[in-house]
């Protein structure tokens, strides 16, 4: 059988692109996925205790993009969910992102208004101009002490690098608040898929024109499959056989643990922001999906260099190296690179969906 498109990877980029090609252009699609499941890092499954866990760590859906929310709503029902995160600093728990409650507890203040907290930030912040790195962006907002307590060591554990050596985007993604809002996100749409992400992906891929092959490296079947064009969502350096060297990623090792308790911790996620523990954070999955059970499952995350690629490491040098590969793309015909790994760029889930639809509308559909 001949396919119109081979799509490499069954994560958000690959799945959404396949759905668009099949439903909007009536194309025949073969998706080739190296893992034994669809869904990429958003894949979830029930563990042996009946708890729905995220195999690759917590994926929390949030967006201000109505088009993205409406698109995904065609493939899942939702349950409302507002994410809460605590920071464990020297054995005490503080709301993250930093807000008025955090400030009052840490410094034994009694601030009652936004302006009081803003005035406090103004008194301790350091003016750094230009903003060149992740240390600059936080210290310029809240001063060095809060940066040192909540950002510096956590970032070092996560990236094995000092914040001053990382792009401002790493720490800059986390807001700084003056109110007592303890939600991690403030987006308009904050939900979780009612039956999980895997079921949602199955809905996205449920089309007669879409065929999926799992447990397969696309390079192993290139000579056996006939297709006209390719959508590539895998690591960009792997596509080019590392001709400009390997691009570095941070990976994560997970330790899952079930306890005979209704709940193990007091929030969905607890970040361990000092070096008292080697893991970076602990997630308790029942918070995410509203399950009821007399036991609960957590995962502890250890940031590592080798393993599944999770996060492109955003340094100036890595960006320059990635541009060498992006220049190679211009020489190719009938191949579109799309997604976090293929573009060597970090995206939230909603950003991946929005970007994929944009690439489809602006590039793929016009070819």
N, C-alpha and C positions, 0 to 999 in steps of 0.2 A: 504494500500500500504506500502511496505517496502522500506526504503531508504538505500543507501550505507553509506551516511553521513548526520548527522544533523550538521548544522553550526549555532552557536549562534552569532548573530550580523550581520548586513548588511552594515557595514562601509567598508573601503578599505580592511582590512584584510579578512573579511568574503566574500566580493564580489569577490575579486581576487582569493581567494582559491576556491570558488565555480566554477568560470570560468575555472580554471586550471583542477580541478577534472572532470568537465563535458566534456571539449574539449580534454584533453590529456589522460584521463583514462575512458571516457564514463561512469562515475559514476552518480547515481541518487542522487540528493541533495535536502534536505529541509533546507531552511534558516529560522530561527525564530528570529524575530526582535521585541523588546519591544516597539519601537516608531511606529508612524503611517506612516513612510516613510523609504526608503532606503537611503544610502549615509552617514550615521553617522553624524559627525559634519561638513562634507563638503556639506551637503544638502543645496540647494538653491531653491528659489521660487520667483515668481512675486508677489509683494505686491499689494494693492488695487489701487495704482497709476501707475502700470505697470512697476515699477522698479525691476530689478532682484536683490534680496538681499540674503545675506548669513545669514541664520537664527541663526547660531551659531558663527558669527563673520567671518572676512575676511580670506579666504583660497587662498593663492597665490601660484600657481604652479611654481616651479623652480627646476632644477636638472642639474647635470653634468653627470648623468647616461644615456647614450644613450639607453641602454636596457629598462630602465623604460619608457623613452619618447616614444620609438618605440612601446612598449607594449600598453600604453594608447592611442597611436595614432590610434590603430585599432578600438577604440570605440568613438572617437571624432575628429572633426576638431578643429583647434586652431586659436586664434588670438594673435598676438604678444603683450606682455605687460611687461613693466619694472616698478617695484614697486618703488614708492617714498614715503618717510616718513619724516615728520617734527616733531621736538620737540618744544612744547610750554613751554618755561622757562621764568618765570616772565613776561609773555605777549609778548615776542619776539619769533620769529620762527627761528629755526636752523635745518640744515640738519642732519639727523640721518641715518646711522652711522656717528659718528664724523669724519669730514674730514677737509681739508684745509679751506673751506668756513666757517665751524663752528668755527674754531680756530680764523680766522681773524675777524669775526664779534664779537665774545664773548670778545676777548681780545684786539680788535682794533689794530690788527697786519696787516702787508702787505706782508705776506709770498707768494712767487711766485713759489716755487719749492718744490718738495717732501723732499729734503734733509733739507731745512729750517724747515719744520714741524717736521721731524724726530729728528732734533737737539733740537727742542723745547720739544718734548716728553722726550728726553733723559735728559733734564735739570730738569724736574719736576717729572719723574717717581720715584717710591720707589722700591727698590729691596727687594722683598719678596720671600724667598725661605725656605721651599717648598711652592708651591701654594696650599692652603688648601680650599679656599672658593671663592665666587664670588667677595668679596671685594679685595682679594689678586690679582686676575687675571686682574682686571681693573686698580687698583692702580699701579701695576707693569708695566703697559703699558703706562698710561697717567697721573699718579699722582692723588693726592687726590681731588684737586679742580674740575677737570672734572668729576671724579667719583661722587663727592658730588652733582654736578649740574645736571647731566644727568642720573645717574644710581641709586643712593642710594634711593631717595624718590620714584621713579617710581617702583623700586623693592619692597619697603615696601608696597606700595599700592597693587601691584600685588599679593604678596605672604603673606602679613602680617607678614613678618620676615625681619630681617636685612640681607643684603647681606653676612655678615660674617658668617651667620648661614646656608647658602645655598651652595650647590655644585658649584664648579667653572663652571660647564656646563651651569648654568642659564645665567649669564652675558657673559660668554665666547663665546656664540653662535654669539654675535654681533661683527663684525670686527671693527678694528680701522684703519682709512685710513690717508694717507699723501697727497693724490691727491684731485682733486675736483669732484670726481665721487659721484654723489648724489643718485645713485641707491641703494636700500636696499640690493639687492642680486647681485652677480657677476657671477652667474652660466651661463653655455653655453646655456641652454634651459630655456627661460623665456616666458611662454605663459599662456593663460587662455582658458578653454574649450569654444568653440564658442557658444554653446547653453546652457552652464552651466554644473555644476557638476552632477546634478540630471539626466540630459539626458545622460551623460556619464555612470553613474551607470546603468541606464536602458539598455544601450548597453552592458555593461559587463555581466549583468544578463539575457540577452535575449538568452536563450538556452532551448531547449525542456526538458532537464534533470534537470533544476533548477526550484524549486517551492519556493515561498516566502510567509511566513505568517507574517503579521504585528500585532501590538498591542497585543503582546503575550509574556509573560514571559516563557522562555523555561521550567522552572521547573514545570509549571502548566500542561504541556502536556507530560512530560517524560514517564508517565505510559501508555499513549495512542498511542504513535508513535513508530513504529518498525524501528530501524536503527542499523547498524553494528558499526560505529565509529563516533566520534564527533570531530569537530573543534570548540574550544571555544575562542571567542574574547572579552568576557565581563570582568568585574572586577574580578580579581583573588580571592579576599577575599570573594566576593559574592558566587562564585562557592563552596567554602569550608565552607559556612555558618558562616563566620567570626570566625572560630575556634581559630585563633590567633589574633583576634581583627580586627577592621576596619582600612584599610589603608587610610590615608588622601589624599584628592585631593583639588585643588582649582577649584572653579566653577566661572561662570560669569553670571551676570544679564545684559540683554540688554534693552536699551530704544531706540526704533525706532522713528524717527521723519521725516516727509516730509515737505519741504518748497517750496513755489512757486518761486524758483530761479533755474537758469540753473545749477549753482554750488554754494555750500555753503562754502566750504573751498578750499584752494589752493593746496592741495595734497590729495591723496587717504586716507592716514591715518595721523592723528596728535596725537602724544603721549603727554600727559599732565604730565610732569616730576616733577612737584612740587605739593604741597598740596593746591594750590589755588582752584582746582577742585577735587571732590572726585572720578570722573571717571578716568580711566587710559588712554583711547584713544577714538578717534572718527573716524569712517570709513565712507567715502562717496562712495557708491557702483557704481555710474555711471563711475567713473574712471576705475574700474576693468573690465567692460564689453563693454565699448565704446558706451553705449546707448546715444541717443539724446532725450531730453525731456525738456519742459519748467519748470519742477519741479525736485527735487532731494531728495533722502532719505539718511539719516545718521543713524548710531547707536552709542550710547554711551555705554561704557563697565564699569561695576562696578564689581570688583573682590570680590567674596564671598566664604565662606567655604562650605555651604550647597548648594545642587543642583546637576545638571548633572555633572559627573566627567569629567573635562577637562585636568588638568595637574597634574600628580603625583608630590608630593612635594619632591624634591630631597635633603633630608638630610641623614646623615649617619645612624641615628636611623631608619628612614623609610625604607632605603635600607636593613638593618638588618632584620626588620620585614617582608619585602617582601620575603626575602630568606627563611623564615620559611614556607611560602606557596609554594615556588618553590621546596622545598624539598618534599612536599606532592605530587607534580606532579609525582615524580619518582616512586611512589607506584601504579600509575594508568596505565591501559592498554587501548589502543584504543581511547585515548583522546589526542589531540594536542592543546597546548595553543599558541596563536599567536596574536600579536598586542599590541598596547599601553597599554590598560587596563589589558589584560591578562598577560603581562610581566612586568607591573608596570614600564614602561619606556617611556620617551618622544621620539616620532618620528616625523619628518616632513613627509608630504604626500608621497614624493618620496621614503623616507626611509621605510615607511610602505609597499609600493608596492614591493620594492626590498627585504625587509625582508620576506614578504609573499611568494614571488616566491622562495626565497632561502629555506625557511622551506618546501615548497612543493617539491622542487627538492631533498633536502637532507634527508628529514624525511618521509613525507607523501607518496610520490610516491614509496618509497622503502618498505613500510609496507605492 
